[in-house]
Amino acid sequence: MTNYLKSNCLIEEKVNIQGIPAIIFKPKEIKKPMPTIVFYHGWSSNKESQRLRGFILASVGYLVVIPDAIHHGERNPLSEYGMDEAKEYFYNVIFNNLGEFNTIKESMVLNHNADPERIAVMGSSMGGFTAVGIFTHNEDIKTAIIYNGCCWWENYNSGVEVEPSQKYEAQRIRVKALDPMNYLDKLTNRPILMLHGDSDSLVPVESQRIFYNKLSPIYEDKEKIKLIEYPGLNHFVTTNMMDESINWLGKYL
């Protein structure tokens, strides 16, 4: 595992938050409550794979926690992460992330000096689905940043071939019940940044375009909602995306 923390200015700590393995990055010697980011990894990834992003965000002054999702990392990982496994587990992982968020938030506030009034959610791919879901259903969260994710879950599902069986009916019902597109009133005028490759073959950008075009006209301050597309980029997070994120957090967290 790469050791990014050669300097004396940051701390990296592996923790277990009521059964949720996570990594925390934080600046040293800050006494007052810190603005905090909960960062979610994508499908088939894990917390260790996001360490560099945690290090970058902490280096500009944020307390960062990166949890492992169920069926990933230290939490009973799957042997394969193909389409069949995605149909079975993808949304259940997201639903579980949503259910665990308050446990993570409360632990960060009580034990790690997080400022409860300045919390952001971020995520890549499946983690982007998670981040916007948490943001939608927790109106005290300050901002969300979504890398190559989707804010209109049902539209994404329409492009995935899932047989119309009873097996997936409960999942479809829950997706519809929690889909951010169905809660625009909870999102209006809250800061949302979406960053996406326009050639993404895994999570196509079209759902984000439609979501943005639906939501942005009802914002009073148009600067608080932004969709940035990267020409020719497939399903990756780039240094330009990190730069945009840090600028965004400086304004809204």
C-alpha positions, -999 to +999 in steps of 0.1 A: +000+000+000+014+034-010+023+056+019+013+091+009+018+106+043+055+114+045+048+149+058+039+158+094+008+177+084-018+149+079-030+119+098-043+087+082-062+063+105-081+031+099-112+029+120-142+006+125-175+026+129-200+002+144-189-026+120-181-003+091-144-004+082-132+031+070-102+052+065-100+087+079-077+115+067-074+147+086-051+177+090-030+176+122-034+201+151-068+216+142-087+221+174-120+236+161-146+213+144-136+206+108-156+207+076-161+170+067-164+149+035-179+114+034-165+099+002-180+067-013-162+043-037-176+027-068-187-008-078-159-033-074-137-007-056-129-002-019-117+024+005-080+017-001-084+025-038-096+060-029-068+069-006-051+093-029-083+113-032-087+113+005-052+125+009-057+153-016-089+165+000-074+164+035-044+183+023-066+214+016-081+213+050-110+188+051-117+159+074-123+129+051-139+095+058-140+068+032-160+037+042-161+003+027-195-006+012-210-040+019-197-067-005-165-047-010-132-043+007-132-058+041-170-065+040-175-099+025-164-089-011-178-107-041-157-131-061-169-114-093-184-080-101-200-086-135-234-078-148-251-107-131-237-096-097-246-060-104-282-069-110-283-088-078-263-064-055-257-029-070-288-012-055-287-031-023-252-018-017-265+018-024-295+013-001-272+000+026-249+030+022-279+053+027-289+035+058-254+037+073-248+073+066-261+087+099-240+062+119-209+074+101-219+111+105-226+108+142-193+089+148-174+116+129-190+143+150-186+126+184-152+110+179-133+129+152-141+166+155-164+169+125-185+200+122-221+188+120-230+220+102-205+215+074-207+180+059-205+171+023-210+138+004-189+128-026-186+096-046-175+080-079-197+058-101-218+037-076-205+061-050-220+090-070-254+073-069-249+069-032-238+105-026-268+121-044-292+097-026-278+107+008-279+143-002-315+141-013-328+125+018-306+144+043-314+181+039-288+192+065-259+181+042-243+211+027-233+199-008-229+169-030-203+161-057-210+133-081-183+118-103-196+097-132-227+088-113-264+091-119-291+114-103-320+098-121-319+061-110-349+049-129-336+062-162-303+044-156-322+012-149-341+015-182-308+010-200-299-021-180-314-054-191-331-068-160-357-095-166-392-084-154-394-111-127-407-109-092-371-113-080-363-077-088-397-062-082-390-051-046-358-035-058-376-016-085-401-003-060-374+009-037-354+026-065-385+045-075-393+054-038-358+069-033-349+082-068-335+117-065-354+128-096-387+123-077-376+148-050-366+179-068-383+200-042-357+187-016-328+196-039-338+230-052-312+257-044-288+233-027-252+231-042-248+201-065-218+195-087-218+168-114-187+158-132-189+133-160-171+120-191-192+125-222-180+092-235-187+072-204-197+037-215-206+023-180-228+051-167-239+072-197-241+109-192-276+113-206-293+108-173-272+136-158-281+159-186-318+153-182-316+157-145-297+190-148-320+204-174-350+195-152-336+209-120-315+239-129-343+261-142-359+262-108-327+273-090-326+309-079-288+309-079-277+291-111-241+289-098-252+263-072-259+236-097-234+226-123-228+198-148-194+197-163-188+172-191-153+161-202-150+155-240-138+120-250-135+108-214-148+074-204-155+062-169-126+078-150-120+105-124-093+130-135-071+156-119-093+183-135-123+168-117-105+169-084-095+205-091-131+215-098-142+197-066-118+216-044-129+249-059-165+239-053-159+229-017-142+262-011-174+280-020-200+257-005-185+238+024 
